[in-house]
């Protein structure tokens, strides 16, 4: 019997896994028939010559034929990798096959007389070769037991047929290694790995590649494909049957329902170390039906799941059971599929569009343009590459122009599966982001969505879990280009040819001016407008909740107009608002840039986020701003003519963040600021503030205080040390030379300081170094006299390097050189960036030496 790899290039192996060689009269209707049937039942493809003979062929001279067949099998195993002979000794002893007894020796002698030694010699060699391989010896053993053992052995060796993969794979090797590292197949715990990402990003391809590489390491293995599409049509039971055949080695009876099949699989799994891939799962019910029992699989088992939505998997909750198997460690890992690196994407595109690795010179720019349209999605690359294959340059240009407006239908279909699975609220948030909020900060948008009752937390989490958006650095929303284009195409399809009936318009000036808008519109973006918009322009736009305007003005009576507006972003606003009764009662987010002066804030009572920037001529802010009782965030940026804040600013008791940055000429903060007890962030970066008021000690919730680059500030009041919640203090770029003693009252502080402070005389006992040789910093010599370093090692002293991140606290003699390098020779790593020091000030050895 020869086992053949499923990926062998020979003709036979393309159709069969096992060639069953036997002596027909002896076992044809007995043992051989049972072995054949049972192997076929578990999905092993078996060639049996008596059954599979082609028309016209006959088996003549059976004994001679068997010997010739055996000789051919031995030769095949020598010539082709991946082939192996498995021996079954039925009613014979291995010593007979080794020609140590007369049973085979006498038979071969007769053949030599008839055929000659030249013919028979290879037969003898083949027999002795097979006898040395070993195998199954049926004497004194039940045939059923032997057959079961044979099937298990073969199932392991053929690795249950490797998954088909494209020959145009690019950049996958690093991904495979990352997955294998997470799987750690040598560990004994049970591990679940969830590969998640949007449709078409390559999750299934990666899972197949990993499966092909690691499957031989397991006792059982199974790859269940397209679960999402199969499960609604009774596919779960079919999946169970395949799972049982692949993993347990037998077929479930046709009469078994889901519960019976689940019980059989659950009872069989604890005894096997298995590899299971569940491809394209999208629901909790599928988890319960197919995956929940995988917690009970044998030690070292690995379960890989691919999905568009990682949230459907309860990674910490396991169904209770009386079985002790639950005490085994279970490990869950998440792996998010990212878009392809541009260079890899271009290489894949070249393979598909040109059947080569390089780009033709005359199509280089167009090729890069095509790759950019795909957003690094392998599926989109395949579709566009195939579409442009063999096309003329003129056709390329027209095709790419069309794709910028209307994405490929197949790509749309892939992405629509994820979109259709969203609830109404999440769909609305997704469309808002695709049209207006890509690369924008999420915080302001969240206030608008919450004010519109879009169940914000649920909607955002769903979009993140389905990999439809990411929230990156500085809280900016990221969305892949194909997803953004897909979202905008959904809007276009709402009413093709009549944009005024579409819900979101990002090129809407002409529509508004022509008064073609309808109550379907919920969001507008009016670019570069010099138009004076009247109430008639917005008369039909009763449901607009988002308005972004660049230039222009509002004129006339706006009473009861834009009453549903929650967000207004007005860039390049004029000096004076020409509208009357322009009161937006439900507005929660207001962003203004330009020169406009709001004289009365009393009617804007719902505003929670207010941003004012680039107001070059703004000399004062009307005191009525203090009536904004719901205001939680106030940012004022680059208002060089503003000399003071309203004295009543302390009335903004709901304020959590106050940001005053760049070109802000206010020298003193009002004393009333101490009344804003909920304030958690106070930023005055690059301003002309001279002094902080003592009333600042009333900010009991203040966690972050930034005074960076306030060059006029040379003294920090003792009141700062009374800010018990303060965890971050940024003094970089200031003129402060001494720290107040009150800082000792703070339990834990991350302190970013000016370089001039990092000198022994200014930091007290902070730099009690044991030894410094010829150290200098910023062209200034340190005074090492009497400075020691020992006590510093006993503090939880940490240094944050702005370039390399937080460093581990040294625990050995290297501590001296580490801190000396950072504090003394900081310019080696930081250049002009100030260092950050993190330490528990109360327990530091230098706290008693502060000013």
Secondary structure by P-SEA (a helix, b strand, c coil): cbbbbccccccccccccbbbbcccccccccaaaaaaaaaaaacbbbbbccccccccccccaaaaaaaaaaaaaaaaaaccccbbbbbbbcccccccccccccaaaaaaaaaaaccccccaaaaaaaaaaaaaacccccccccaaaaaaaaaaaaaaaacccccccccccccaaaaaaaaaaaaccccccbbbbbbbbcccccaaaaaaaaaacccccccbbbbbccccccccccaaaaaaaaaaaacccccccccccaaaaaaaaaaaaaaccbbbbbcccccaaaaaaccccccccccbbbbbbbccccccccccccccccccccccbbbbbbbbbbcccaaaaaaaaaaaacccccccccaaaaaaaaaaaacccaaaaaaaaaaaccccaaaaaaaaaaaaccccaaaaaaaaaaaaaccaaaaaaaaaaacccccccaaaaaaaaaaaccaaaaaaaaaaaaccccccccbbbbbcaaaaaaaaaaaaacccccccccccccccaaaaaaccccccccbbbbcccccccccccccccccccbbbbcbbbbbcccccccccccbbbbccccccccccccccccccbbbbccccccccccccccccbbbbccccccccccccccccccccbbbbccccccccccccccccccccbbbbccccccccccccccccccccbbbbcccccccccccccccccccbbbbccccccccccccccccccccbbbcccccccccccccccccccbbbbcccccccccccccccccccccccccccccccccccccccccccbbbbcccccccccccccaaaaaaaaaacccccccccbbbbbbccccccccccccc
